[in-house]
Amino acid sequence: MNATAGLTPFEILARYERLSLEHASDTRERMDAPGLWRGIGYRVGPRMLVSEIGEINELLAMPPLTAVPGTRPWLLGVANVRGNLMPVVDFGRFLFDERTPQTDRARLLVVRQGGGSVALLVDEVFGQRTVDAEQRRAAGQEDDPRLARFAEQRVGEGEQQMAIFNMSRLVRAPDFRQAAA
């Protein structure tokens, strides 16, 4: 039977990446090392964030949108993604009340929520990031109150710090779930 049957395109790519990396010397041991955490890095406004790789189902370029009247300013509209309607949220506007510019680097992060998926518009995506146990022990507390309810820790050094953003907390947040104005 086909090993990729029933997987999303993102899951198929992640599987292919894992299989190809297994052929590199000692990569498998590093990927399966205890305490190793993998995420997707992205930028929202001036802030670098990273979310667990399993929380992001897909990365998309911005599709055409249909506006939805009577909604919060951060809900840009709905998009038809392969026959499924998906709400599209301006993530910068939701978090920081600042519009996300729609440039050629902007991407949508598709995240599952109860009853479907939601797409979050971010300034750019940096790809996979790995955080080891040592970095987690040295992590600082997130001090921006706009992020602290979704991200407790910051990892990295200097200007390369990333907040570890929990998408599960986001999709359960009452203000995120209430998009009606």
C-alpha positions as CSV (number, residue, x, y, z in Angstrom):
1,M,0.0,0.0,0.0
2,N,1.1,3.6,-0.7
3,A,2.9,5.0,2.4
4,T,1.7,8.5,1.6
5,A,-2.0,7.7,1.2
6,G,-4.1,9.9,3.5
7,L,-1.3,12.4,4.2
8,T,-1.5,16.1,3.5
9,P,1.0,17.6,1.0
10,F,2.9,19.2,3.9
11,E,3.1,15.8,5.7
12,I,4.3,14.1,2.5
13,L,7.1,16.7,2.2
14,A,8.0,16.3,5.8
15,R,8.2,12.5,5.3
16,Y,10.4,12.9,2.2
17,E,12.7,15.3,4.1
18,R,13.0,12.8,7.0
19,L,13.7,9.9,4.6
20,S,16.3,11.9,2.7
21,L,18.0,13.1,5.9
22,E,18.3,9.5,7.2
23,H,20.7,8.9,4.4
24,A,23.1,11.6,5.6
25,S,25.7,10.5,8.2
26,D,24.5,10.7,11.8
27,T,21.5,12.8,10.9
28,R,19.1,10.2,12.1
29,E,20.7,10.1,15.6
30,R,20.5,14.0,15.8
31,M,16.9,14.1,14.7
32,D,15.8,11.4,17.2
33,A,18.0,12.7,20.0
34,P,16.2,13.1,23.3
35,G,15.3,16.7,24.1
36,L,15.4,17.8,20.4
37,W,12.5,20.0,19.4
38,R,11.6,20.9,15.8
39,G,9.6,23.8,14.7
40,I,8.8,26.2,11.8
41,G,10.3,29.6,12.2
42,Y,8.5,32.7,10.9
43,R,8.3,36.5,11.4
44,V,5.3,38.5,12.4
45,G,6.0,42.2,12.3
46,P,9.3,42.7,14.1
47,R,9.1,39.5,16.1
48,M,10.6,36.1,15.3
49,L,8.4,33.2,16.3
50,V,8.7,29.4,16.1
51,S,5.9,26.9,16.4
52,E,6.1,23.1,16.8
53,I,6.3,21.5,13.4
54,G,3.3,19.3,14.1
55,E,1.1,22.4,14.8
56,I,1.5,23.8,11.3
57,N,-0.2,21.7,8.6
58,E,0.7,23.6,5.5
59,L,2.4,26.7,4.1
60,L,0.7,28.6,1.3
61,A,1.0,31.7,-0.8
62,M,-1.8,34.1,-0.5
63,P,-4.9,32.9,-2.5
64,P,-7.7,35.2,-3.6
65,L,-9.9,36.2,-0.7
66,T,-13.6,36.9,-0.2
67,A,-14.4,39.5,2.4
68,V,-16.8,38.6,5.2
69,P,-18.8,41.6,6.4
70,G,-19.3,42.3,10.1
71,T,-16.0,40.7,11.3
72,R,-13.0,42.0,13.2
73,P,-10.4,43.9,11.2
74,W,-7.9,41.1,11.6
75,L,-10.1,38.6,9.7
76,L,-9.1,39.3,6.1
77,G,-11.8,37.0,4.7
78,V,-12.1,33.4,3.5
79,A,-10.2,31.6,0.9
80,N,-11.1,28.6,-1.2
81,V,-8.2,26.1,-0.7
82,R,-8.7,23.0,-2.8
83,G,-12.5,23.2,-2.4
84,N,-12.5,24.0,1.4
85,L,-13.3,27.4,2.7
86,M,-10.7,28.6,5.2
87,P,-10.7,31.8,7.3
88,V,-7.6,34.0,6.7
89,V,-6.3,36.0,9.7
90,D,-3.8,38.9,9.5
91,F,-1.6,37.5,12.3
92,G,0.2,40.8,12.8
93,R,-3.0,42.7,13.2
94,F,-4.4,40.1,15.7
95,L,-1.3,40.1,17.8
96,F,0.1,43.6,17.5
97,D,-2.7,45.6,15.9
98,E,-0.4,46.2,12.9
99,R,-1.2,45.2,9.3
100,T,0.9,42.5,7.7
101,P,2.2,43.8,4.3
102,Q,1.3,41.4,1.5
103,T,4.7,41.0,-0.2
104,D,6.1,38.2,-2.2
105,R,7.7,36.8,1.0
106,A,4.4,36.7,3.0
107,R,2.9,33.3,3.6
108,L,0.0,31.6,5.2
109,L,0.5,29.1,8.0
110,V,-2.4,26.6,8.0
111,V,-3.3,25.5,11.5
112,R,-6.0,23.0,12.5
113,Q,-8.7,24.2,14.9
114,G,-12.0,22.6,16.0
115,G,-14.1,22.0,12.9
116,G,-11.5,22.9,10.3
117,S,-8.4,24.9,9.6
118,V,-7.5,28.6,9.8
119,A,-4.8,30.3,7.8
120,L,-2.5,32.9,9.5
121,L,-0.8,35.6,7.3
122,V,2.8,36.1,8.4
123,D,5.5,38.4,7.0
124,E,7.8,35.5,6.0
125,V,8.7,31.9,6.8
126,F,12.2,30.8,7.6
127,G,11.7,27.1,7.5
128,Q,12.6,24.4,10.0
129,R,14.3,25.4,13.3
130,T,15.7,23.0,15.9
131,V,16.0,23.7,19.6
132,D,17.9,21.3,21.8
133,A,17.6,20.7,25.5
134,E,20.4,23.1,26.3
135,Q,18.7,25.9,24.5
136,R,15.4,25.1,26.3
137,R,17.2,25.3,29.7
138,A,18.7,28.6,28.8
139,A,15.4,30.0,27.4
140,G,14.2,33.3,28.7
141,Q,10.7,34.3,29.7
142,E,8.6,36.0,27.1
143,D,8.1,39.6,28.4
144,D,5.8,41.0,25.7
145,P,2.3,40.7,27.2
146,R,0.7,40.4,23.7
147,L,2.7,37.2,23.2
148,A,3.1,35.9,26.7
149,R,-0.3,34.1,26.8
150,F,0.7,32.1,23.7
151,A,4.5,31.9,24.1
152,E,6.1,31.4,27.5
153,Q,9.7,31.1,26.4
154,R,12.2,32.8,24.1
155,V,15.2,30.8,22.7
156,G,18.3,32.0,20.9
157,E,20.7,34.8,21.6
158,G,20.8,38.5,20.8
159,E,18.7,39.5,17.9
160,Q,18.2,35.9,16.9
161,Q,15.7,35.2,19.7
162,M,12.5,33.4,18.8
163,A,9.4,33.1,20.9
164,I,8.1,29.5,21.1
165,F,4.5,30.1,20.0
166,N,1.8,27.6,21.0
167,M,-0.8,27.4,18.2
168,S,-3.1,25.2,20.3
169,R,-3.4,28.0,22.8
170,L,-4.1,30.5,20.0
171,V,-7.0,28.5,18.4
172,R,-8.6,28.0,21.9
173,A,-8.3,31.7,22.9
174,P,-11.8,33.3,23.2
175,D,-10.8,36.5,21.4
176,F,-9.4,34.5,18.5
177,R,-12.4,32.4,18.2
178,Q,-14.8,35.4,18.2
179,A,-14.2,36.9,14.8
180,A,-17.6,38.7,14.6
181,A,-17.4,42.4,15.2
